[in-house]
Amino acid sequence: MSRIVIVGGYGAFGSHIAERLARDHGVTLVIAGRSLAKARAYAAKLAAMGAQADVEAAVLDSTSARSDDVRALRCRVLINASGPFQAQDYSLARASIDAGCHYIDLADARAFVTGIGALDATAREAGVSVISGASSVPGVSSAAVRALSDDLVALEDIRIGISPGNSFDPGTATAASIIGAAGRPFATLQDGRAATAHGWQQLHRYRFPEIGARWMSDVDVPDLALLPANYPELKTVRFTAGLEVGLFHLGLWGISWLRRAGLIRDASPLAAPMLAMKRRLGFLGSDTGGMFVTVTGRDPYGLRQTRTWHLIARRGHGPYVPGIAATILARRLLAGNGPAAGARPCFQLFPLSAFEAEVADLDITCSRVDEG
């Protein structure tokens, strides 16, 4: 049985996963979500695009689905792309386990991803894999860290950043999650000590190859907990994100200070008007985004080395990136060579080379620079 269900399969990221997996022969792909009409419409679109997989549509609500609902779809792998995950629980993952179905999600919420191990014993007993965070972070970022540090004996500093093109339209719920994080405190590691950072603060510029300098600020992601846990010698870990249009980024930075000062308690209600303004001013930006991962550590000779991996996505292909990890892992689970049974974050579960091979047909360039 090679049936894959994608919950949120017609959404911003799930649709891109579905497009990739629809190329596979011998697979039945089920586009699912709250709206059967939208699921059917996107399934029909995939079929019209020449899908090699059999494509079906179904209703499945990630927030209320039960094991019987998942079992009725007869799937072997369920991909949860229905975020944002900050307000979700593990009910869909539990339902998948009870139904004997592998589960993968695209969560980037720190507590959600790092807490998935609570389901480990249940998943092992059921003989299924439960993987959380199969997205840009920590899925792709951790693969890049491993590739960059494979010959280093001690890592001291890891920095990761993402800046999507302004053409990316996140939707109101995702925008509310992003804006709602402005000014909120979170734990991080700086100079060997536990420190507190605040969402969308520590304003600075980062220069990407080809696309130039963009404003960046600190953001909370699972990597800030997972990397120190797996590399105990680390002294600093930092994740930053940036909006391409400086006006928008500086506005978010300003909101973060209003939140810290207590002048606003929750910035998420600002999502709808800010997203509407972004859409009206879409001409200000581009369809090109970037990502970087930089590691610094010591080689076997004690020499300090710094390596940086860059990703540049053009022509609006950046939104494919968050779904590539789930695509890779779903195929591996169907083939019987995926991660062993159990529940875990998507931390170094596939090599960076697998990611780069999967995006080779897209207008995405990956490069590496070594300094030492």
Beta strands, then each sheet from edge to edge (+ up, - down):
strand 1: 3-7
strand 2: 28-33
strand 3: 54-59
strand 4: 77-80
strand 5: 102-105
strand 6: 129-132
strand 7: 154-163
strand 8: 185-190
strand 9: 193-198
strand 10: 204-208
strand 11: 212-218
strand 12: 236-241
strand 13: 289-298
strand 14: 304-313
strand 15: 342-345
strand 16: 364-371
sheet 1: 3+ 2+ 1+ 4+ 5+ 6+ 15+
sheet 2: 10+ 11- 12+ 7+ 13- 14+ 16-
sheet 3: 8+ 9-
end
